[in-house]
Amino acid sequence: MKTDLTTLLNSEQAKAASKIDGPLLIIAGAGSGKTRMITYRILHMLEEGIDERNILALTFTNKAAKEMSDRIRQQVGKPLKELTATTFHSFGLGILKQYIHHLGYHNDFTLYDTNDNEALIKNCIISCGYQIPDYNVRSLITLFSNLKMKRTELPSDGSTINEIYKEWLLTQKAYNVVDFDDLIILPIKLFEEKPWILEAVQDRYRYIMVDEFQDTSLMQYKFVSMIAKKYRNIAVVGDDDQSIYSWRGANYENIMMFERDFPEREEFKLERNYRSTGNILKAANALIAHNTERKEKKLWTEEGTGAAISIMRHEDAFEESSWIAGHIKEDMKKPGMKYGDIGVLVRTNALITELENTFTEMSIPVRISGGKSFFDRREIRDMLCYLKVLLNKSDDTSLLRIINTPRRGIGRTTVERLRRKADDEVISLYDAISRMTGENSVLQEKTKENLKAFVRKINEWTAIAEKHPEDVLRHIVEDTGYAGMLAEEFPDNPKQVDYKMKGIEILSSRIARFIKENQKASLLTYVNAAAIAGDESEDDENKVNLMTMHASKGLEFRIVYLAGISAAVIPSPRSIRECEDNIDEERRLFYVAITRAREKLVINYPENITTQDGTETHVLPSPFIDEIPQELLKSEEMSEEEKRRSQAEMLKAFLAERKL
């Protein structure tokens, strides 16, 4: 018996879910149940006899892809192993695994993240004969990414940056590595140079859905539209009012490009909101109406008006954070309330510190989104680089990281000689070691023995990794004396050593679990998945969520506190200086922040801020507050009694924490 969509979805959702053939544009407002609609649309496709192998559902985060995949499988009651619900980058990775050898790479390529690329660019600077301190490597990473993704062009003045960029591209290919941009760029190159590959992919994925379409970059749109061009069964779901990632290449104008490229499309709007109260939605609608280049829509709800939006004026950031902390304590007295139900959102990371410190002093558990990833920890990166070398002996960047970590008597001079040998003979550093340790080597005997011992261990660990990948890290740690190295670095802090070693144990257990749960997986699969996924760890949900507005996209909370909403912060003066048109995106960002709240929204702003040079400056509230109808707002100020109570609570919590 087929599912009756009209009983499970509202009228517009049902219309969008039941339309299978041809191009479809679905404008889905914040909180409008788009994930539910997408889930039932795919279920409907399966019930209509469409093979699961022919369905491709793309989104932007692993979390969103997993949620979509889990919901579909739960509804269908089958494993659906051939259904592809994934991210753009993971999908691109799959294409490259199958076809990258047609571009001159080996299929066992390594995926580099930002940190790997930073190390590689430094090596390229040296290879070109320049000095690393003369360049801002982080800026080069951004520039090189923009060049790859065709968001900018190389300067035509023959500068050293041109030389370094070209050297970097050649080195990446020579080392058989790709980065995140390549996961989009190289499949497009395959499609353009090998039309039969494009046709094979088109025939496999005849029905395509793209979630969060407003976040696609020009190249991502090109990637997916090339696949969709043959059968034209593509549905894109997005909201131009929530396009807030232009700084990383997102282009909300892709919606207009889609309309141009697929003129026969049908369009639906999902405007009923299932998240927020009426007052919050009225505020959001009034705010975003000031943007003129947008798809007209108006969110509405049947859930009632709700409380007025509170506007709180504070003396400074300290008073602001104290007041928010005090009211979070009050919120927790409500029945069924958890710390995880509360979101505190700011425009920039710089505003997080004061709030985090105050929450800590008042014993409020807090989770900082966008914090340091498990895979960015130094000891984890060391271990991953060992694994990368075992999997790809041509990975010079990873080899350079581990060749003397821990120290094994292979110094800088030796490494420079190896680099020269590798450059002169156009070979990898690993091959250079073999040639430099031969009979006619100019290296000292002790150095040769150290290098030979290193190669022997690499070969031993490689053999272990092939047969027992779950055990290889244990052997590496024991054979290298890694714990001893940490003990030397932290002679007075054994807890730090234990913490870092525990992290390596967690990594080892994750590898074992990953391979056990994915029968077709290999150690290489895990290393590449780790580079894409970042931290897999599950955070404790019973913590206040403190994050930037950008990081809050896709989330929702019973209560939202917006902090630091002054004219000095939002709209971002720096962003507006770069381009006056950026005010529209700043307004969209504020719109996203407002629509994260379900029941209660409190907008806070300080009257005085401290600038970077330590100067106290008086500031006005954000002009965006004035764009919200006054009848929806309730202005408040912190009373003297609240100030005294807040300070007393902070002192009490501080003393209790230290048992004084």
GUNU-516890 format. One record per residue (C-alpha): x, y, z. Coordinates in steps of 0.1 Angstrom, whole numbers, plus 5000, padded with zeros to 4 digits. Example, Ala and Ser with C-alpha at 12.3 -4.5 7.8 and 13.67 -1.06 7.14 Angstrom:
! GUNU-516890
512349555078;513749895071;
This chain:
! GUNU-516890
500050005000;501450334989;501950625014;499250895013;501451215014;498451445020;497951295054;501551325064;502551665049;500852005045;499452085011;502552254997;504951995011;502751724996;502651884962;506451914962;506951564974;504651404948;506351584919;509051344907;509751404870;511351714856;513152004873;511752144905;512552454926;511452444962;511852764982;511752635018;511652905046;513252855080;511652585101;509252485073;509852105076;511952065044;513851765057;510551585063;509351685029;512651555013;512351225032;508851165020;509651264985;512351004982;510050744998;507450834972;510050784944;510850444957;507150354960;506750464923;509350204913;512450414909;515550214916;517350334947;520650324927;519250604905;518650844934;521251104945;520551334975;523151594982;523551825012;526452015029;527251855062;527851495072;525351535101;522551655077;523351375052;523251115080;519951255093;518451245058;519750895052;518550755086;515050905082;514550755047;515750415058;513550425089;510450515068;511150245042;512249985067;515049865044;518849915045;518850085010;522550025006;522550154970;520750484978;523250774977;522451045004;525651225010;527651555009;529051724978;532551654989;531951284998;530151234965;533151394946;535451174966;533550864954;533750984917;537551024920;538050694937;536550534906;537950744878;540850964890;543450744872;542150904839;543751234851;547151084857;546751014895;546850674912;543550554927;545150534962;545450914964;545651094998;543151375008;544751685023;543051915047;543952285054;546752195078;548351955053;548152215026;549752475048;552752245053;552852175016;552752545006;555652605031;557652335013;556852484979;557952834991;561352675001;561452474968;561052804949;563952954968;562053194990;561753245027;558553135046;558453445069;558053665038;554553515032;551253485050;550753115044;547053125057;546353405031;547953195004;545752895013;542653115008;544053274976;544952934961;541552794970;539853084953;542053034922;541252664920;537552734924;537653014898;536553274923;539553494913;542353504888;546153494891;547853824890;549453884856;552554064870;554753754871;554953774909;556453514931;552953404942;552353284906;555453064908;554552924942;550952854931;552152664900;554752474921;552052384946;549752244919;552552034904;553651914938;550151804948;549951594917;553451464921;552651354957;549351204945;547251414968;544051604964;542351864986;538751954993;538452184963;539751904941;536751694952;534651934932;537052054905;538551724894;535151544888;534251844866;537551804847;536751434843;533351514829;534751764805;537751554793;536051214793;532351254782;531750884786;532450914824;529851194826;527350984807;527950684830;527350904860;524251054844;522850714837;523450604873;521950914890;518750994870;516951154900;518751424919;517951634950;520051914964;519352044999;520452395011;520852494975;521452854984;524852744999;526152594967;529152754950;529352824913;531552514908;529252294929;526252404909;528252324877;529151984891;525551884898;523952054868;526251864845;524951534859;521351654858;521451784822;520651454805;517451344823;516551684839;515051514870;516551754896;514851914926;516752184945;515552294979;516752624994;516052965009;517853264995;517053445028;519453205045;522353245021;525153355045;528353185032;529453405003;532853435020;533453065013;532053074978;528353024983;526253204956;522553254963;522253364926;522552994917;518752994922;518453234893;520953034873;518852724879;515852904866;517753004835;519152654829;515952474836;513152704823;510552424824;510852394862;507952394886;508152604917;506752554952;507152764984;507152615019;506152905041;504452735071;506852745100;506852465126;509552605148;508952955161;506153165177;504153425157;506053725171;509453575162;508253505127;506753855123;510054005134;511953785109;509553865080;509854245087;513654235089;514254035057;511754235037;514454515036;516354295012;515054354977;516954084957;515053784970;512253534964;509153684980;507853475009;506253525043;506653265071;503553195092;502552955120;499552815137;501352785171;500253125185;501753465191;504153385219;506053635241;507353965229;511053985219;513154125247;515654405240;518254435268;520654725271;523754675292;526554895304;529354675289;530154315278;530854205314;527354325325;525854165294;527353825300;526553835337;522853915330;522653635303;524253385327;521853485355;518753445333;519953105320;519953005357;516353125359;515452945327;516752615341;514052635368;511352575341;509952225339;511652005314;514352265306;517852145297;520952355292;521052215257;517752385249;519552725251;521552895224;523753195229;524653345195;527253615186;528453765153;532153695158;534353455176;535953745195;532753785215;532753425228;535553465254;533753695278;530553485278;532453155281;534453285311;531253415328;529453095322;532352895336;532553115367;528753065373;529052685369;527052685337;528152395314;528952535279;529752385245;531652605221;530852515185;533652545160;536252465187;539352265180;538651935163;539851605176;541651555143;543451895147;545151785179;548851755174;549251395186;546351285164;547751465133;551151295140;549450955140;547451025109;550551135091;552250805100;549250625085;549250845054;552950755047;552150385051;549350425026;551150655002;554950655002;554850954979;553251175005;556251395012;554351635034;553351365059;556751205057;558451535066;556251565097;557151215110;560651165099;562051315131;558951285153;559951155178;563651255173;565650975156;568851155146;567651285112;568351655113;567551945091;570751915070;569951565062;566351655053;567651935030;569951685012;567051445008;564851724994;567551824969;567951464958;564251434954;563951754934;566951674912;565751334902;562051414904;561351134929;559651114963;561451174995;560950815004;562650704972;565350954979;566050795013;566750464995;569150614971;570950834996;571650535019;573450334991;577050254991;578250574975;576250804998;577751125011;575851085043;577650995075;577350625086;575250715117;572850915096;572550635070;571750385098;569150605112;567450645078;567650275071;566050205105;563350445097;562550275063;562649935080;560050045105;557850205078;557949865059;557149675091;554149905100;552949885064;552849505066;550949525099;548549785085;547649555056;546749255078;545749415111;544949785106;543349805140;546749735157;549049945136;548950255158;549850055189;552949935172;553950285160;553550435195;555550155211;558350135184;558850515183;558750575220;556050845214;554950845251;558550915261;558751215238;555651355254;557051295288;560151495279;557951785266;555651785297;558051685326;555851855352;552451765337;551851385335;548151445332;548751615298;550751315287;547951085297;545451305279;547351295247;548050915249;544350865256;543551055224;545750815204;543950515220;540550665210;541850715174;542950345173;539550225186;537750445161;539750285133;538949935145;535250025149;535050195115;536549895097;534349645116;531149845108;532149895071;533049565057;534349715024;536349985041;540049995044;542550205065;542750445035;538950485036;539150585072;542050835068;540151005039;536850995059;538651155089;539851445067;536351505055;534351455086;536451625112;535651535148;533351235151;533051265188;529651315204;529251615226;527351615258;523951755249;523351905284;525352215278;524552575267;525352615230;527652915226;528452985190;528653225161;525553305141;527153125111;527652815131;523952815143;522652755107;520452455107;519952445144;517152545167;516752615204;513852675228;515552995240;517953205221;520053495235;521753715209;524753885225;526754195214;524154315190;525654665186;526254875155;529954815159;529454435153;526454375131;526254465103;529954405103;531754735096;534654555079;532254355056;530454675046;533754855039;534654575015;531354604997;528254805005;526154524990;527254305018;524654455041;522154225025;524053925036;524554075071;520854115073;520353755062;522753645089;520653835115;517553675101;519153325105;519953405141;516353525149;514853215133;516852975155;514453055184;511352845191;509853005222;511853295235;514253545219;516353795238;518454055219;521254205240;523654495233;526254675253;526455055253;530255055257;532854825242;536654795245;538454825212;541654625204;543854905216;542054905250;539955225243;536455235258;534055335231;530355425233;528255235207;524655235194;522454925191;522454745157;520354925131;518754595124;516854615157;515154925143;513854715113;511854505137;508354655144;508254815178;505054645188;506954315188;509654435212;509854475249;512754695261;514354615294;517354715315;519354535341;518254655375;520754735403;519354445423;519954215393;523554345390;524254275427;522653935426;524553835395;527853945410;527053755442;526153445423;529453465404;531453495436;529553215452;530052985422;533753085421;534353005458;532352675455;534452565425;537552615445;536052485478;537052805496;
